């Protein structure tokens, strides 16, 4: 049995593949000082641990009288008892620490080393009990803990396979007790060769969540344990590895533990599932750019039976993939196909066509490029078109592509990428870089004014803009975002022009730049957006897929988010979304509740416009757009 279907709930924490539980084991690393314990709790909270754990012993219950006499005990026991006499905390101290954890909003756990200690901890209403490796064979204590009806976390160091199996059989007699087994090597620090992470897979066969309690040097092995299935991670934390006591040398200082937690949270995102593989948005983009598809080697007339000799395989991969060729041979072309075109299903099967008339409350449009505007307008009648510009388009002569005048209106979607890998950023602190972005935007504004001559019904064309504010490796601190907005406001002052309206677009948290993921910092937080709009009187384009991904990432209510932005919204980009990075999906392919969303959009009293912005919607003669508009017809 694998680890994929299992959960363990401790208090309000659900532990599973998506939520790895991190225990900062303080143990006795406080060295008997409550103040030191406070510092360790503070450190654990600051670095993002889910829980701190202590150890509690009633010495006369845990050790024999002979051992406590010290002189008759062996040297190892004498050393341990001597340390515990100095470092063991009273129950009063333990209660103080539990209360302190409550004020710091971090979970408190504690390992009882005897039944009396367990009873004391029960009075503190601990959410779970941890069983030390040393007590996995102490069935008397385990059974005592089972009767308290709390989840158990059991370390398996110093135990044989039979020892572990016997403990599991005992706990399984208590049907209501959920538990987790932690793989562990109980040496301090543990030699790498003795750790044997592969054994975690063996523990999974008991059908419960498993974890790893590490005592090795560094963090690499602990991170690797996640790949073997560990979903609870326990490591010791210390203020100083040179302090007295055996655990300090095998512990992590704050900075090391912080690095570990960063790695755990990254691994947590990467775990995924063993369900059928799906392409990420970034992979879809790269697949189009890098892979091959089926292209026509010659002109094909309607009614022609398609044969292998008609095709060749070329990049970019915009059409059907080469592995589809056997399914295509023998099909009849239902339309003329030009030499050099990628092959689509619509060339040999019926697809959704644009409607002669749509029933929308608000003005609607479609995305276009110079090369396809005329062909798309021949088969549809939108209220406006939205030019999705590349930086090369800005240098083109419009009259090469456009007719004298059009009956519809137009908008512009500014490029993000310009020459020499320059990503538009009107928000950056780097003045020279920002000035270059401003120059590129001025060129676009001048082009927009020229294009207005072809679309005389447009009073003041809008320019949808991804304004920048991205970072490469992580989100910027919240305290720095205000300065980025101020930089943007200064940039927009330089771009002010009465003949156009710049509409900043709401953004997704993880944009795709240069074939990889980056981090976005601005135009996600609704309070920041509204503050910006109040300060500048600038309206926005609400990209509904981007906004959905932001809400999923930061746990915001999406429908409340869209509703609250109504007064600030001039234009919508409409597509579905999924999770934190699945943007631009066809309506119905993601998880947005469009019945609920459409009611909100329809509630607009002011004039608002929208386009279906489906990724790859323009290919195949706009098939993706027509499908979206058919779904939305009469609803917004």
C-alpha positions in Angstrom: 0.0 0.0 0.0 1.4 3.4 -0.9 1.4 6.7 0.9 -0.9 8.6 -1.5 -4.3 8.1 0.1 -3.4 8.6 3.7 -4.1 11.5 6.1 -3.3 12.0 9.8 -5.1 14.8 11.6 -3.5 16.4 14.7 -5.6 19.2 16.1 -6.4 21.4 13.1 -3.5 20.1 11.0 -4.2 17.7 8.1 -1.0 15.8 7.3 -0.7 14.3 3.8 1.1 14.7 0.5 0.1 18.3 0.2 0.8 19.2 3.9 4.1 17.8 5.3 4.2 18.3 9.1 7.5 19.6 10.5 8.3 19.0 14.1 11.1 21.1 15.7 12.3 18.8 18.4 13.6 20.9 21.3 13.7 17.8 23.5 16.1 18.7 26.3 18.1 21.2 24.2 16.8 23.9 26.5 19.4 22.5 29.0 17.0 23.1 31.9 16.3 26.7 31.1 12.8 28.0 30.4 14.3 31.1 28.9 16.3 29.1 26.5 13.2 27.1 25.7 11.4 30.3 24.9 14.2 31.3 22.5 13.9 27.9 20.8 10.1 28.2 20.5 10.6 31.7 19.0 13.1 30.4 16.5 10.8 27.5 15.5 7.9 29.8 15.0 9.9 32.2 12.9 11.2 29.6 10.5 7.7 28.1 10.0 7.8 24.8 11.9 4.4 23.4 12.5 5.1 22.2 16.0 7.7 22.2 18.8 8.2 19.1 20.9 9.6 18.6 24.3 10.4 15.6 26.5 9.0 15.0 30.0 10.0 12.4 32.5 9.1 11.6 36.1 12.6 10.4 36.9 11.5 7.9 39.6 8.9 6.4 37.2 11.3 6.2 34.3 14.5 4.9 36.0 15.1 2.1 38.5 16.3 3.0 42.0 19.6 1.3 41.3 20.2 3.4 38.3 19.2 6.6 40.1 21.9 5.8 42.7 24.4 6.5 39.9 27.4 4.7 41.4 26.0 1.2 40.5 24.8 2.2 37.1 27.0 1.7 34.0 28.8 4.7 32.6 26.4 5.5 29.8 23.4 5.5 32.1 25.3 7.5 34.6 26.0 10.2 31.9 22.4 10.3 30.8 20.9 10.5 34.4 23.5 13.1 35.4 22.3 15.3 32.4 18.7 14.7 33.1 19.1 15.7 36.8 20.4 19.0 35.5 18.1 19.6 32.5 14.8 17.8 33.3 12.0 20.4 33.5 9.2 20.3 36.1 5.6 19.9 35.2 5.1 23.5 36.1 7.8 24.5 33.6 6.2 22.2 30.9 2.9 24.0 31.5 4.5 27.4 31.2 6.0 26.3 27.8 2.7 24.9 26.6 1.0 28.3 27.4 3.8 30.2 25.7 3.3 28.1 22.6 -0.4 29.0 22.7 0.5 32.7 22.7 3.0 32.2 19.8 0.4 30.2 17.8 2.6 27.1 17.4 1.5 23.6 18.3 3.0 22.1 21.5 3.8 18.4 21.7 5.7 16.5 24.3 7.1 12.9 24.6 6.1 11.2 27.9 8.7 8.7 29.0 6.4 7.0 31.6 2.7 6.6 32.4 2.7 9.3 35.1 4.2 11.8 32.7 1.5 10.8 30.2 -1.2 11.5 32.7 0.3 14.9 33.5 0.4 15.8 29.9 -3.2 14.7 29.4 -4.1 17.5 31.9 -2.6 19.9 29.4 -4.9 18.5 26.6 -2.0 17.8 24.2 -3.4 17.1 20.7 -1.2 13.9 20.3 1.4 11.8 22.0 4.9 11.1 20.7 6.5 7.7 21.6 10.2 7.7 21.7 12.2 5.0 19.9 13.3 3.8 23.3 9.7 3.0 24.2 8.5 1.3 21.1 8.8 -2.1 22.9 7.2 -0.6 26.1 3.7 -2.0 25.4 2.5 -1.0 28.8 3.1 2.7 28.0 1.8 2.4 24.5 -1.4 0.8 25.7 -1.8 3.4 28.3 -1.5 6.1 25.6 -3.9 4.3 23.3 -6.6 4.6 26.0 -6.3 8.3 25.9 -7.8 8.4 22.4 -5.2 10.7 20.9 -3.2 10.2 17.7 0.3 8.7 18.2 3.6 9.4 16.5 6.0 6.6 17.1 9.8 6.6 16.3 11.2 3.2 15.3 14.9 3.7 16.1 16.7 0.8 18.0 13.8 -1.5 16.9 13.7 -4.7 14.9 11.1 -5.5 12.3 9.4 -7.8 14.8 9.5 -5.0 17.4 7.7 -2.6 15.0 5.2 -5.3 13.9 4.3 -6.1 17.5 3.8 -2.4 18.4 1.5 -2.0 15.3 -0.5 -5.1 16.2 -1.1 -3.6 19.7 -2.2 -0.2 18.5 -4.4 -1.7 15.8 -6.5 -3.3 18.6 -7.6 0.2 19.4 -9.6 0.9 16.2 -10.1 4.7 16.9 -6.4 5.4 17.3 -4.6 6.8 14.3 -0.9 6.9 14.2 2.3 7.5 12.2 5.5 5.5 12.2 8.7 7.5 11.9 11.8 5.9 10.4 14.8 6.7 12.7 18.3 5.8 13.4 18.9 6.5 17.1 22.5 7.6 17.1 23.6 11.2 17.6 24.7 12.1 14.9 23.8 9.1 12.8 26.3 7.9 10.2 24.9 8.3 6.7 25.6 4.6 5.8 23.4 3.4 8.7 20.3 5.5 7.9 18.7 3.3 5.2 15.9 5.5 3.9 14.7 2.6 1.8 13.1 1.2 4.9 10.5 4.0 4.8 8.9 2.0 2.0 8.7 -1.0 4.3 6.9 1.0 7.0 4.3 2.1 4.4 3.1 -1.5 4.2 1.4 -1.0 7.5 -1.1 1.2 5.7 -0.5 4.4 7.7 1.2 7.7 7.1 5.0 7.5 7.7 7.6 10.0 8.5 11.3 10.5 9.3 13.0 11.5 12.5 16.6 12.5 11.6 19.7 12.8 13.7 22.3 13.0 10.9 24.5 16.0 10.0 23.1 18.5 7.5 19.7 18.4 5.8 20.2 16.5 2.5 19.1 13.1 3.9 16.1 14.6 5.6 15.0 16.2 2.3 15.6 12.9 0.5 13.3 11.1 3.0 10.4 13.0 1.5 11.0 11.3 -1.8 10.7 7.9 0.0 7.3 8.9 1.4 8.0 10.7 4.7 5.2 13.1 5.5 6.1 14.0 9.1 9.6 15.4 9.5 11.3 15.7 12.9 14.6 17.3 13.6 16.3 18.6 16.7 16.8 22.4 17.0 19.5 24.1 19.1 20.9 27.5 19.7 24.4 26.2 19.7 25.8 22.8 18.7 28.6 23.1 21.2 26.3 23.2 24.2 26.4 20.4 26.8 24.3 17.4 26.0 24.2 14.6 23.4 21.5 16.0 21.1 23.1 19.3 20.3 25.7 17.8 17.9 22.9 16.1 15.9 20.7 19.2 15.9 20.2 22.1 13.5 20.7 25.7 14.3 18.0 28.2 13.3 19.5 29.0 9.9 20.0 25.4 9.0 16.5 24.5 10.1 15.1 27.4 8.1 16.9 26.1 5.0 15.4 22.7 5.7 11.9 24.0 5.9 12.3 26.0 2.7 13.4 22.7 1.0 10.5 20.8 2.6 7.9 23.3 1.3 9.5 23.2 -2.2 9.4 19.4 -2.1 5.8 19.5 -0.9 4.8 21.4 -4.0 6.7 19.0 -6.2 5.2 15.7 -4.9 2.1 15.8 -7.0 0.3 12.5 -7.6 0.6 9.3 -9.7 -2.5 10.1 -11.7 -2.3 10.4 -15.4 0.4 12.9 -16.4 -0.8 16.4 -17.5 1.2 19.2 -19.0 1.8 22.3 -16.9 1.1 25.6 -18.5 4.8 26.2 -18.9 5.2 22.8 -20.6 2.4 23.6 -23.0 4.1 26.9 -24.0 7.4 25.1 -24.5 5.8 22.2 -26.3 4.4 24.6 -28.8 7.7 26.4 -29.2 10.0 23.4 -29.2 8.1 20.4 -30.4 7.0 19.5 -33.9 3.6 19.1 -35.4 2.2 17.9 -38.7 2.4 20.4 -41.6 1.1 20.2 -45.2 3.7 19.7 -47.9 1.3 20.8 -50.6 -2.1 22.5 -51.1 -5.0 20.2 -50.3 -8.5 20.6 -51.8 -11.6 19.9 -49.9 -12.7 16.3 -50.3 -9.1 14.9 -50.6 -8.3 11.7 -48.8 -5.4 12.5 -46.5 -2.3 10.4 -47.1 1.2 10.3 -45.5 2.8 11.8 -48.5 0.9 15.0 -47.9 2.7 15.7 -44.6 6.0 16.6 -43.0 7.0 17.3 -39.4 8.1 20.8 -38.5 8.4 23.2 -35.6 6.6 25.0 -34.0 4.2 22.4 -32.6 1.0 24.4 -33.1 -1.1 21.7 -34.7 -1.5 17.9 -34.3 1.5 16.1 -33.0 3.4 13.6 -35.2 2.3 10.6 -33.2 -1.3 11.2 -34.4 -0.4 10.5 -38.1 -1.9 7.0 -38.2 -5.3 8.2 -37.0 -5.3 10.9 -39.7 -4.4 8.9 -42.8 -7.5 8.0 -44.7 -9.6 10.9 -43.3 -11.3 13.2 -45.8 -10.4 16.9 -45.8 -13.6 19.0 -45.2 -11.9 22.2 -46.1 -9.1 23.5 -48.3 -5.7 23.4 -46.6 -2.8 25.5 -47.7 0.8 24.3 -48.1 2.8 25.1 -45.0 -0.2 25.2 -42.6 -0.2 23.0 -39.5 -2.9 20.4 -39.5 -5.8 20.6 -37.1 -8.8 18.4 -36.3 -11.1 20.9 -37.9 -9.5 20.1 -41.2 -11.2 16.7 -41.2 -13.8 16.8 -38.4 -16.6 19.3 -37.7 -15.8 22.0 -35.0 -17.6 24.8 -33.3 -18.2 27.8 -35.6 -18.8 31.4 -34.6 -22.5 32.4 -34.2 -24.0 35.1 -36.5 -25.3 36.8 -33.4 -24.5 36.5 -29.6 -26.7 37.5 -26.7 -24.3 39.4 -24.4 -25.1 42.3 -22.1 -21.6 43.6 -22.4 -19.5 44.3 -25.5 -17.4 41.3 -26.6 -14.3 40.9 -28.6 -11.7 38.4 -29.7 -7.9 38.4 -29.5 -6.2 38.9 -33.0 -2.8 39.3 -34.5 -1.9 41.2 -37.7 -1.8 38.0 -39.7 -5.2 36.7 -38.7 -7.5 39.7 -38.1 -9.0 39.7 -41.5 -9.7 36.0 -41.7 -11.3 36.0 -38.2 -13.4 39.1 -39.0 -14.7 37.4 -42.2 -16.4 34.7 -40.1 -17.4 36.7 -37.0 -18.8 40.1 -36.0 -17.3 41.1 -32.7 -17.8 44.5 -31.1 -14.0 45.0 -31.0 -10.7 43.2 -31.5 -7.8 43.0 -29.1 -4.5 43.1 -30.8 -2.0 40.8 -28.9 1.2 42.5 -29.9 4.7 41.1 -30.1 7.7 43.5 -30.0 8.3 42.8 -33.7 4.7 43.8 -34.5 5.5 47.3 -33.2 8.0 47.7 -35.9 5.7 46.5 -38.7 3.8 48.9 -41.0 0.1 48.4 -40.2 -1.0 49.1 -43.8 0.7 45.8 -44.9 -2.0 43.9 -42.9 -5.0 46.2 -42.3 -7.7 47.4 -44.6 -8.7 51.1 -44.8 -11.2 51.0 -41.9 -13.1 48.6 -39.7 -16.6 48.7 -38.3 -15.5 47.4 -34.9 -13.5 49.0 -32.1 -10.1 47.9 -30.9 -7.8 47.5 -27.9 -4.1 46.6 -27.6 -2.5 44.0 -25.3 1.1 45.2 -24.8 3.9 42.7 -25.3 5.7 41.5 -22.2 8.9 40.6 -24.0 10.9 43.1 -26.0 14.2 42.9 -27.9 17.3 41.4 -26.2 15.2 39.5 -23.6 13.9 42.7 -22.1 10.8 41.9 -20.0 8.6 45.0 -19.6 8.9 46.3 -16.0 7.6 49.7 -15.2 7.9 49.0 -11.5 11.5 48.1 -11.0 13.9 50.0 -8.8 16.5 49.7 -11.5 16.1 53.1 -13.1 17.9 52.4 -16.4 15.9 49.2 -16.9 12.6 51.1 -16.1 13.5 53.9 -18.5 14.0 51.3 -21.3 10.5 49.9 -20.5 9.0 53.4 -20.6 10.6 53.9 -24.0 9.1 50.7 -25.4 5.7 51.6 -24.0 6.0 55.1 -25.7 6.6 53.3 -29.0 3.5 51.2 -28.4 1.4 54.2 -27.5 2.4 55.9 -30.8 1.5 52.8 -32.7 -1.9 52.6 -30.9 -2.7 56.2 -31.9 -1.8 55.3 -35.6 -4.0 52.2 -35.4 -6.9 54.3 -34.2 -7.2 55.6 -37.8 -8.2 52.1 -38.9 -10.9 51.9 -36.1 -12.7 55.2 -36.1 -15.4 54.0 -33.8 -12.9 53.7 -31.0 -12.9 56.9 -28.8 -9.9 56.2 -26.6 -8.2 52.8 -27.1 -7.1 50.8 -24.1 -3.7 49.2 -23.7 -3.8 46.1 -21.5 -0.5 46.0 -19.7 1.4 43.5 -17.6 3.2 46.3 -15.7 6.0 44.2 -14.2 6.9 43.8 -10.5 8.2 40.2 -11.0 11.2 38.5 -9.3 13.2 35.5 -10.3 13.6 33.2 -7.3 11.0 34.2 -4.7 8.3 36.7 -3.8 9.7 40.1 -2.6 8.9 41.1 1.0 5.5 42.7 1.5 7.3 45.8 2.8 8.9 46.4 -0.6 5.8 46.2 -2.7 4.6 49.8 -1.9 7.8 51.1 -3.4 7.3 49.1 -6.6 3.8 50.6 -6.9 5.2 54.1 -6.5 7.7 53.4 -9.2 4.8 52.3 -11.5 2.9 55.5 -10.7 5.9 57.6 -11.7 6.3 55.5 -14.9 2.6 56.0 -15.8 3.0 59.8 -15.3 5.7 59.7 -18.0 3.4 57.7 -20.2 0.3 59.8 -19.7 -1.5 60.5 -23.0 -5.1 61.6 -23.4 -5.5 59.6 -26.6 -5.0 56.2 -24.9 -5.9 54.4 -21.6 -3.5 52.1 -19.9 -5.2 49.2 -18.1 -2.9 47.3 -15.7 -3.8 43.6 -15.7 -4.4 41.4 -12.6 -1.6 38.9 -12.4 -1.0 35.3 -11.5 1.5 34.5 -8.8 3.8 32.3 -11.0 4.2 33.8 -14.5 6.0 32.0 -17.3 9.1 33.9 -18.6 11.7 32.4 -20.9 10.2 28.9 -20.6 10.3 28.9 -16.8 8.5 30.0 -13.7 9.0 33.4 -12.0 7.3 35.1 -9.1 4.8 38.0 -9.5 4.4 40.5 -6.7 2.0 43.2 -7.8 -1.7 43.4 -9.0 -2.7 40.4 -6.9 -3.6 41.6 -3.5 -7.0 43.3 -3.7 -6.4 46.0 -1.1 -3.2 47.0 -3.0 -5.0 47.1 -6.3 -7.9 49.2 -4.9 -5.4 51.6 -3.2 -3.5 51.9 -6.5 -6.8 52.7 -8.4 -7.8 55.3 -5.9 -4.4 57.0 -6.0 -4.3 57.1 -9.8 -7.9 56.9 -11.0 -6.7 54.2 -13.3 -8.9 51.2 -14.1 -7.8 47.6 -14.6 -8.2 44.6 -16.7 -9.3 41.7 -14.5 -7.8 38.6 -16.0 -10.2 36.1 -14.4 -7.8 33.1 -14.7 -4.9 35.1 -13.3 -7.0 36.2 -10.4 -8.3 32.7 -9.7 -4.7 31.4 -9.5 -3.8 34.2 -7.1 -6.8 33.5 -4.9 -6.0 29.7 -4.9 -2.4 30.5 -3.9 -3.1 33.0 -1.1 -6.4 31.4 0.1 -8.7 34.3 -0.9 -12.3 34.0 -1.8 -12.3 34.3 -5.6 -15.9 35.3 -6.1 -15.7 38.0 -3.4 -12.5 39.1 -5.0 -14.0 39.6 -8.5 -17.1 41.3 -7.0 -15.1 43.8 -5.0 -13.1 44.7 -8.1 -16.2 45.6 -10.1 -15.9 49.4 -9.5 -12.3 49.3 -10.8 -12.7 46.9 -13.7 -13.0 48.2 -17.3 -12.2 45.0 -19.2 -12.2 41.2 -18.6 -10.0 38.4 -20.0 -12.1 35.3 -19.5 -10.8 31.7 -19.3 -10.8 28.9 -16.8 -8.1 28.1 -14.3 -6.9 25.4 -12.1 -4.8 25.2 -8.9 -1.9 27.7 -8.7 -0.6 27.7 -12.3 -3.2 26.3 -14.7 -4.1 29.5 -16.6 -5.9 30.2 -19.8 -7.8 27.0 -19.8 -10.9 26.4 -21.9 -14.1 27.1 -20.0 -15.0 23.8 -18.2 -11.5 22.4 -18.3 -10.6 24.1 -14.9 -12.3 24.5 -11.6 -13.9 28.0 -11.8 -17.7 28.0 -11.1 -18.8 29.9 -14.2 -22.4 29.9 -13.3 -21.5 31.9 -10.1 -18.9 34.0 -11.9 -21.1 35.0 -14.8 -23.7 36.4 -12.4 -21.1 38.7 -10.9 -19.9 39.9 -14.4 -23.5 40.4 -15.5 -24.1 42.6 -12.5 -21.9 45.4 -13.9 -24.0 48.5 -14.3 -21.2 50.4 -16.1 -19.9 49.6 -19.6 -17.5 46.8 -19.5 -15.9 44.7 -22.2 -14.5 41.2 -22.4 -12.7 38.7 -24.6 -12.3 34.9 -24.3 -8.6 34.6 -23.7 -8.1 30.8 -24.2 -4.5 29.6 -24.6 -4.1 28.6 -28.2 -7.6 29.9 -28.9 -6.5 31.7 -32.0 -5.2 28.6 -33.7 -7.4 26.5 -36.0 -9.2 29.7 -37.2 -10.2 30.7 -33.7 -11.8 27.4 -32.7 -11.0 27.9 -29.0 -12.7 31.4 -29.0 -15.9 30.2 -30.6 -16.2 27.3 -28.1 -15.9 29.7 -25.2 -18.3 32.2 -26.6 -20.9 29.5 -27.2 -20.6 28.5 -23.6 -20.9 32.1 -22.3 -23.7 33.1 -24.7 -26.6 34.7 -22.9 -24.9 34.4 -19.5 -22.8 37.7 -19.3 
